[in-house]
């Protein structure tokens, strides 16, 4: 089998390694801007090809022509998107080359926030009130009917990128005027105050084979826009939150048409009423080192498991290994120092440290969820004092 892996950003090293361990040929198509920067596992890659890019964005038609040319001399069995921004490009290539995997229609449910909400609502899954920024009469009706604040969201950006919190109609209309013909690429959504969670899932032949629920400290959008320390930790497995999140996740995956792959899905528990609302999902491993968090708690590496199930295909030969039942917590922030020294953080529960300029990252692991919670609380205070920096987000 030969895998063509798309990576406009550097990630998915363990997917590449496991694919090679499984005996696959591994081709990597990545951004030219990463050529002298990325530290790809070269011994797990047969050939690397580079796409010219502008801020990691590739021209779709050029990519289609390039991969079609590549396929003249290399038989491609799977096309895998390692980053969220590559998911729709991978679907386009699969459709054109007729390679098995998720096509463009299904990919919409995992990339387009408007399509996600419409599909979830059709399936009876609770979502915040929303409207497409398209028809002005419907938009005015939404503004009259739904109490602010609202959230203006780009339909196809990743995470909190490009999201704006809106407090009044007078604030909204000038923003839409500035967007001009790009307005239809946005939706407006009711802002629901509450706690944000994520469920990370392995799906094989439409069956959830593994899922784990975790809870963010502060909402990622708040950290992105206001600064601070990003944290998340695995929830107590017998807690009501974990039970409810896993139940809703069981509805999301089949409704959205995931056949096989990995998914990172976010939910909010409303402060008022306590209901669980679907926020967004994806057809890839969660970012921000969530794969390392899951591996610390369970022993499962989501990237490696994804490679295994891609190799298995539809032949029924995949089952994840038995997961450990430990707990883990993750902390990440920007640092004032180019090479921050975290040696003073010496608790034995620390199992991972980030190695990236101007960043601090730690993962703690323990059989006790309470111990993980306490350590994260202590570290957030110390990291804020010792390292924390803030750079306002672009857009």
C-alpha positions in Angstrom: 0.0 0.0 0.0 1.1 3.5 -0.7 -0.1 6.5 1.3 0.0 10.1 0.1 0.0 12.3 3.2 -0.9 16.0 2.9 0.5 18.3 5.5 0.4 22.0 4.9 1.6 22.4 8.5 4.1 20.1 10.4 2.2 17.4 12.3 1.4 13.7 12.2 4.9 12.4 12.7 3.6 9.3 14.4 1.2 8.6 11.6 4.1 8.6 9.2 6.2 6.3 11.4 3.4 3.8 12.0 2.5 3.7 8.3 6.1 2.8 7.6 6.1 0.2 10.4 3.0 -1.3 8.8 5.0 -1.8 5.6 3.4 1.0 3.6 5.1 3.3 1.0 4.9 6.8 2.4 4.7 9.9 0.2 4.5 13.3 1.9 3.2 16.4 0.1 3.9 19.5 2.2 4.4 23.3 2.1 7.4 24.7 0.4 7.7 27.2 3.2 8.5 24.3 5.6 11.3 22.9 3.5 14.2 24.0 5.8 12.1 24.2 9.0 10.2 21.0 9.5 11.8 18.1 11.3 10.0 15.3 9.5 10.9 11.7 10.4 12.9 11.1 7.2 13.5 7.4 7.8 9.7 6.9 7.7 9.1 8.8 4.4 10.0 7.4 0.9 9.6 10.7 -0.9 8.8 14.3 0.0 7.3 16.7 -2.4 6.7 20.4 -1.9 3.8 22.7 -2.9 4.4 26.4 -3.3 2.3 28.1 -0.7 1.2 31.4 0.6 0.9 31.2 4.4 0.6 27.4 4.1 -2.3 27.7 1.6 -2.0 25.8 -1.6 -3.6 26.5 -5.0 -6.2 23.8 -5.4 -5.9 23.4 -9.2 -2.1 23.4 -9.0 -2.3 20.7 -6.3 -4.7 18.6 -8.4 -2.4 18.8 -11.4 0.7 18.0 -9.3 -0.8 15.0 -7.6 -2.3 13.7 -10.9 1.2 14.0 -12.5 2.7 12.2 -9.5 0.1 9.4 -9.9 1.4 8.6 -13.4 4.4 6.8 -11.9 3.2 6.0 -8.3 0.1 4.0 -7.5 -1.6 5.8 -4.6 -3.9 3.7 -2.4 -4.8 6.2 0.3 -4.8 10.0 0.6 -4.6 11.2 4.2 -4.9 14.8 5.4 -2.7 15.4 8.5 -4.0 18.9 9.2 -7.5 20.3 9.3 -6.7 22.7 6.4 -5.8 19.7 4.2 -9.1 17.8 4.8 -11.1 19.3 1.9 -8.1 19.2 -0.5 -7.6 15.5 0.3 -11.3 14.9 -0.4 -11.0 16.7 -3.8 -8.0 14.6 -4.7 -9.8 11.3 -3.7 -12.8 12.2 -5.9 -10.6 13.0 -8.9 -8.3 10.0 -8.6 -11.1 7.8 -7.3 -9.1 6.8 -4.3 -11.2 5.2 -1.4 -12.0 7.5 1.5 -14.2 10.4 2.5 -15.5 12.4 -0.4 -16.3 16.1 -0.8 -19.9 15.9 0.3 -19.2 14.1 3.6 -16.1 16.2 4.3 -18.3 19.3 4.4 -19.8 18.0 7.7 -16.2 17.9 9.2 -14.9 21.2 7.8 -17.9 23.5 7.2 -19.3 24.9 10.5 -22.6 25.7 8.9 -23.0 22.2 7.4 -22.1 20.8 10.8 -24.8 22.7 12.5 -27.4 21.9 9.9 -26.6 18.2 10.0 -26.5 18.0 13.8 -29.9 19.8 14.0 -31.4 17.4 11.4 -30.2 14.5 13.6 -31.8 16.0 16.8 -28.6 17.0 18.4 -28.7 20.2 20.3 -26.9 23.2 18.8 -26.8 26.9 19.6 -29.2 29.0 17.5 -27.5 30.0 14.3 -28.1 31.6 10.9 -26.2 31.7 7.6 -24.9 35.1 6.8 -26.6 35.1 3.4 -30.2 36.3 3.3 -30.7 39.6 5.1 -34.3 39.1 6.0 -33.4 35.8 7.8 -30.5 37.5 9.4 -32.6 40.4 10.7 -35.1 37.8 12.0 -32.3 36.1 13.9 -31.1 39.3 15.4 -34.7 40.1 16.6 -35.3 36.6 17.9 -32.0 35.6 19.6 -30.6 37.7 22.5 -27.0 38.9 22.1 -24.1 38.3 22.4 -23.6 36.4 19.2 -20.5 34.8 17.6 -19.5 35.5 14.0 -17.7 32.5 12.7 -15.9 31.7 9.4 -17.3 28.4 8.1 -14.0 26.7 7.3 -11.3 28.0 9.5 -9.8 25.8 12.3 -10.3 26.3 16.0 -10.8 29.9 17.2 -9.3 31.5 14.1 -11.3 34.4 12.7 -14.1 34.2 15.3 -15.6 37.5 16.6 -17.9 38.0 19.5 -20.7 40.5 18.7 -22.7 42.4 21.2 -25.2 44.4 19.1 -26.7 44.7 15.6 -24.9 48.1 15.3 -21.6 46.3 15.8 -22.5 43.5 13.3 -23.5 45.4 10.2 -20.2 47.3 9.7 -18.3 44.0 10.0 -20.4 42.4 7.3 -19.9 45.5 5.1 -16.2 45.1 5.5 -16.5 41.4 4.5 -18.2 42.3 1.3 -18.6 39.3 -1.0 -17.0 37.0 1.6 -20.1 37.3 3.9 -21.6 34.0 2.7 -18.5 32.2 4.1 -19.7 33.1 7.7 -22.4 32.1 10.1 -23.8 33.9 13.1 -24.4 31.9 16.2 -25.9 32.4 19.7 -23.1 32.7 22.3 -23.8 30.1 24.9 -21.9 30.7 28.2 -20.6 27.5 29.6 -17.8 24.9 30.0 -16.1 23.5 26.8 -15.3 19.9 26.4 -13.9 17.6 23.7 -14.3 14.0 22.8 -11.5 12.2 20.9 -12.7 9.2 18.9 -11.5 6.3 16.8 -14.1 5.1 14.3 -13.8 1.9 12.3 -16.5 0.7 9.9 -19.0 3.2 11.4 -18.5 1.8 14.9 -16.9 3.9 17.7 -14.0 1.7 18.8 -12.5 4.2 21.3 -13.6 7.5 22.8 -12.4 9.6 25.7 -13.9 12.8 27.1 -11.8 15.8 28.3 -12.6 19.3 29.6 -10.8 22.5 28.8 -9.8 24.9 31.6 -10.7 28.2 29.9 -12.5 28.1 26.5 -10.0 27.9 23.7 -11.6 31.0 22.0 -11.0 33.0 25.2 -7.4 31.9 25.5 -6.8 32.7 21.8 -8.3 36.2 21.9 -7.4 37.3 25.4 -4.2 35.3 26.2 -3.5 33.0 29.1 -2.7 29.4 29.7 -4.4 26.7 27.6 -5.3 23.6 29.7 -7.3 20.5 29.2 -7.6 17.3 31.2 -9.2 13.9 31.0 -12.5 13.8 32.8 -13.3 11.3 35.6 -14.6 8.4 33.6 -17.6 7.7 35.8 -18.7 11.4 36.0 -22.0 12.6 34.7 -20.2 15.0 32.3 -18.2 12.2 30.7 -21.3 10.0 30.4 -23.4 12.7 28.7 -20.6 13.7 26.3 -19.9 10.2 25.2 -23.6 9.6 24.6 -24.0 12.7 22.4 -20.7 11.7 20.6 -22.4 8.4 19.8 -25.0 10.3 17.9 -22.7 12.7 16.1 -20.4 10.2 14.4 -23.0 8.1 12.6 -25.1 11.2 11.7 -22.1 12.8 10.1 -21.1 9.8 8.1 -17.7 8.9 9.5 -16.8 5.4 8.2 -13.3 5.0 9.5 -10.8 7.5 10.9 -10.2 9.7 13.9 -12.2 12.7 15.1 -11.9 15.5 17.6 -15.3 16.9 18.6 -16.1 19.8 20.8 -19.2 20.4 23.0 -20.4 23.0 25.5 -22.3 22.4 28.7 -24.5 25.5 29.1 -24.2 27.4 32.3 -27.9 28.0 32.2 -29.8 24.7 32.2 -26.8 22.4 32.0 -27.6 21.1 28.5 -24.9 19.7 26.2 -24.6 21.5 22.9 -22.6 20.4 19.9 -20.0 22.9 18.7 -17.9 21.4 16.0 -16.2 18.2 14.8 -13.3 17.2 12.6 -11.9 14.3 10.6 -8.4 14.4 12.0 -6.5 14.2 15.3 -7.0 17.1 17.7 -4.4 19.8 17.6 -2.6 21.5 20.5 -0.9 18.2 21.6 -4.2 16.6 22.5 -2.8 13.3 21.0 0.0 13.3 23.6 -2.6 13.9 26.3 -4.7 10.9 25.2 -1.6 8.8 25.0 -0.4 9.7 28.5 -3.8 8.7 30.0 -4.5 5.6 27.8 -1.3 4.4 26.1 -3.1 4.8 22.7 -1.5 7.1 20.1 -4.3 8.4 18.0 -2.0 9.1 15.0 -0.6 5.5 15.1 -4.1 4.0 15.5 -5.3 6.1 12.5 -2.5 4.6 10.3 -3.4 1.1 11.4 -7.1 1.4 10.5 -6.2 3.0 7.2 -4.1 -0.1 6.4 -6.9 -2.4 7.5 -9.3 -0.6 5.2 -12.7 -2.2 5.0 -11.4 -5.7 5.7 -12.5 -5.9 9.3 -9.0 -6.3 10.6 -8.7 -3.4 13.1 -9.2 -3.2 16.8 -7.5 -0.7 19.2 -5.3 -2.1 22.0 -6.8 -2.1 25.5 -6.6 1.4 26.9 -5.1 2.2 30.3 -7.4 4.0 32.7 -5.0 6.7 34.0 -5.7 10.4 33.9 -3.7 13.2 32.3 -3.7 17.0 32.0 -2.1 19.3 29.4 -0.8 22.8 29.8 0.5 25.0 26.9 1.2 28.8 26.6 3.4 31.3 24.8 6.6 32.2 26.7 8.5 35.4 27.0 11.8 33.5 26.8 12.9 31.9 23.5 14.1 28.8 25.3 12.1 28.6 28.6 13.7 26.5 31.4 11.0 24.3 33.1 13.5 22.3 35.2 12.0 23.7 38.4 8.8 21.9 37.5 10.0 18.6 38.7 7.0 16.6 40.0 7.3 12.9 39.0 3.9 13.1 37.3 5.3 15.1 34.5 5.6 12.8 31.4 6.0 15.3 28.5 7.6 18.7 28.0 7.2 20.8 24.8 10.4 21.5 22.8 9.5 24.6 20.8 10.9 28.1 20.9 8.8 30.7 23.0 6.4 28.0 24.2 5.9 26.1 27.5 4.1 22.8 27.5 3.7 20.1 30.1 1.6 16.9 30.5 1.1 15.3 33.8 -0.2 11.8 34.4 -1.6 10.0 37.4 -4.0 7.2 38.4 -5.8 10.0 40.3 -8.0 12.5 38.5 -7.8 14.7 41.6 -4.0 14.8 41.5 -4.0 15.8 37.9 -6.5 18.6 38.6 -4.5 19.9 41.5 -1.2 19.9 39.6 -2.7 21.8 36.7 -4.1 24.4 39.0 -0.7 24.9 40.7 1.1 25.0 37.4 -1.2 27.5 35.8 -0.4 30.0 38.5 3.4 29.4 38.3 3.5 29.5 34.5 1.7 32.8 34.4 4.3 34.2 36.7 7.4 32.6 35.3 6.8 32.5 31.5 3.5 33.8 30.1 3.4 36.0 27.0 0.5 37.1 24.8 0.4 37.8 21.1 -3.0 38.9 19.7 -4.4 36.5 17.1 -4.4 37.4 13.4 -7.8 38.2 12.0 
